[in-house]
């Protein structure tokens, strides 16, 4: 895996910034929605933890093992969803995460989709728990 400072070509400044200075990483002890995803193409994994209250995502944290694109997407996603309603967060797509990242090498586009998939998995798990 690349280390901070080793990436440049094909990566946007947003990706580099989130890779070198990740936001909201770690465990969210009081999470009430969790999404687990693994990318079979490259083996990257992501655990996305959300604390939701009154239909709003109050806090988001993540833990990941993956490449720079996957880590940056996870970090950026937590910023995109914090404070958003469940309805607005559910509209975040793989494509909107890629767009928000501002540019990746074509060979790394698959890595950025993990974050959106984990979000939708977490929101579905939350809704399922509420229905029980």
Order of alpha helices (4+ residues) and beta strands (2+ residues): alpha-beta-beta-beta-alpha-alpha-alpha-alpha
